[in-house]
Amino acid sequence: MTASFRPLLVSMAALGLSFGASAPVLAQEAAEQRTSTEFTMDTGGPRTPEQLAMRFDVADLAIKVMPDDKAIEGVATLTFTATAPLDRLVVELDTRFDVSEVAIDGRVLSPNDWVNPEGRMTISLPRRLRAGQSVDLRIAYAGKPHVARNAPWDGGFVWSTAPGGEPWIATAIQGDGCDLFWPCIDHPMAEPSRVDLHITIPSDLSAPANGRFLGKEDHGDGWTTWNWTADQPNNYAISLTVGPYVELSGTYESRFGNTIPMYFWHLNSTDPDKAAALFAEFPEQLAFFEATVGPFPFGDEKMGVVETPHLGMEHQTINAYGNQYRKDHEGYDWLLQHELAHEWFGNQLTNVNWDDMWLHEGLGTYMQPLYTRWLNGEQYYQAALLEQRLGLANRFPVVSGSALTEEQVYEGDQGPGNDIYYKGSLIMHSLRMLIGDEDFYESVTRLVYGRPDPRPGNFEPRFASTPDFLAIVNEVTGQDLGWFFNGYLYQAALPDLVTRQQGDRLMLEWVVGDGSVFPMPVEVSVDGRVQTVAMTGGRGEIRGIGPHSHVLIDPQNKVLRRLDNIDEFVAWRATQRRR
């Protein structure tokens, strides 16, 4: 670690914590037979009245990771401030864990004072909290956490082995929630203001994590504790990663005048040249995002990446990377770039509800065509958009307008699925083409930072919804673009531009799923001469079409719409895959 990190060694004894004989006893046979409840395996459900009536101030998490047992022991101290009178606290924690102690402000509670029947723990307070009063909740727990079968698409722990035989461990919990390994409020808007992590692991391994490094303490018994602190982390972005790592470090001099620490932890078995080549991509990608969106949101902590046994995940300041150093024809590592995008779209800007997840994934995905244009020019940009266009399902609206869980959004058989990525990206392309670069980028910047002039130190992580984004776009453009958001985001089917020729007249009409007016202007080339049809009221026409005129609608592919050739190709491709 560099000198820019505060050298603070935090002993477990000083924290009032210990692991070993006095820690929660693992009921291994019982734990192995347990499964996480349906409640736990869902994420993003409605918060209880108690959860809505408290502010999450600090999560202090002391976790011992035991590779041989594939188990953890934890002591979580959570600090809340009541925003309304409270008689109970409610947090989520997987029932796979044995809870040995629950304490309020240091006072150990009777087992009769708390229950955790399905993974939603309810704790009766010794005294009623008034609005403005704070309380410390300490939970000691232990067990074998849920194992991810296919990380990162399902949540849990990944217990793997590095090529040299050492333990290689990671968490990926976006799909199923933070309660898979620590007591939390499992909702996007329940971010703690600060998280302190004390990760105890075998001394021959490393534990890179979120935020700033505060030092490590070798206990002299084969175990070492790594200490980290992170401000306002997204709750599913808190991660544990353990392995035989080699650290690469450097700094990035930002256009905004600050210096950003950069770290890459790769396996000790990784080809050093490959690791160095990936690390060399960090500055260029940072330069793109800062020029396109605004300041790197966590420049006072780090841009961090760690090699993992699963593909990837946007863990705040410690993004998981498992793309095996693959580059494609566009000349960059797409996974590194996509997960970095989530530092802006996901960690700085967090969706109010899972129904707004396209703000994370759609805007993050759009950064890839924009980045390939940054590197290679317009031809590469258009090629990337076409590749995304072939992946649309259009079975469900990108946004339903209702509060949804993660599963209801990401599972393509009941929600938009991959359309939040690719369709969201293409919608952003069409919006940029409609309102122009200046208004588009200002709208995105306002969405991410809550202001048009972000500078290091003048913004904090924020929450936003689809209606919030619409309000920003309307304010920036001075127009009411509700029709655009309705036609693209709240309808399953793509807008369809129906054309009909009568004599020398070419008549055009937009048709959207709910029959509403969709006045999207469209360019039409007639014998090489391009003109813009205003489409007022969703209709327009061009006169002077000759019998042999060559007519090309939307020659520069500015507008996302239903196309026969795309539909036919996608249908044909599906038949080939079934063979």
HELIX and SHEET records of a PDB file:
HELIX    1   1 GLN A   28  GLN A   33  1                                   6    
HELIX    2   2 GLU A   38  MET A   41  1                                   4    
HELIX    3   3 PRO A   49  LEU A   52  1                                   4    
HELIX    4   4 PRO A  111  ASP A  113  5                                   3    
HELIX    5   5 CYS A  178  LEU A  180  5                                   3    
HELIX    6   6 ASN A  235  ALA A  237  5                                   3    
HELIX    7   7 PRO A  272  PHE A  279  1                                   8    
HELIX    8   8 GLU A  281  THR A  292  1                                  12    
HELIX    9   9 TRP A  334  ALA A  341  1                                   8    
HELIX   10  10 TRP A  354  ASP A  356  5                                   3    
HELIX   11  11 TRP A  358  ASN A  376  1                                  19    
HELIX   12  12 GLU A  378  ARG A  389  1                                  12    
HELIX   13  13 GLU A  406  TYR A  410  1                                   5    
HELIX   14  14 GLY A  417  ILE A  420  5                                   4    
HELIX   15  15 TYR A  422  ILE A  435  1                                  14    
HELIX   16  16 ASP A  437  TYR A  449  1                                  13    
HELIX   17  17 THR A  466  THR A  477  1                                  12    
HELIX   18  18 GLY A  482  LEU A  489  1                                   8    
HELIX   19  19 THR A  536  GLY A  538  5                                   3    
HELIX   20  20 ASP A  564  ARG A  578  1                                  15    
SHEET    1   A 8 ARG A 107  VAL A 108  0                                        
SHEET    2   A 8 ASP A  98  ILE A 104 -1                                        
SHEET    3   A 8 SER A 134  GLY A 143 -1                                        
SHEET    4   A 8 ALA A  71  ALA A  82 -1                                        
SHEET    5   A 8 MET A  54  MET A  66 -1                                        
SHEET    6   A 8 ARG A 194  PRO A 202  1                                        
SHEET    7   A 8 TRP A 223  ASP A 231 -1                                        
SHEET    8   A 8 ARG A 212  ASP A 218 -1                                        
SHEET    1   B 3 LEU A  86  GLU A  92  0                                        
SHEET    2   B 3 ARG A 120  LEU A 129 -1                                        
SHEET    3   B 3 TRP A 114  VAL A 115 -1                                        
SHEET    1   C 3 GLY A 156  THR A 161  0                                        
SHEET    2   C 3 PRO A 167  ALA A 172 -1                                        
SHEET    3   C 3 THR A 241  VAL A 242 -1                                        
SHEET    1   D 5 TYR A 245  GLU A 253  0                                        
SHEET    2   D 5 THR A 259  LEU A 267 -1                                        
SHEET    3   D 5 MET A 303  GLU A 307  1                                        
SHEET    4   D 5 ASN A 319  TYR A 321  1                                        
SHEET    5   D 5 GLY A 312  MET A 313 -1                                        
SHEET    1   E 2 LEU A 349  ASN A 351  0                                        
SHEET    2   E 2 ARG A 462  ALA A 464  1                                        
SHEET    1   F 3 ASP A 496  GLN A 502  0                                        
SHEET    2   F 3 ARG A 505  VAL A 511 -1                                        
SHEET    3   F 3 ARG A 539  ILE A 542 -1                                        
SHEET    1   G 3 ARG A 529  VAL A 533  0                                        
SHEET    2   G 3 VAL A 522  VAL A 526 -1                                        
SHEET    3   G 3 VAL A 551  ILE A 553 -1                                        
END                                                                             
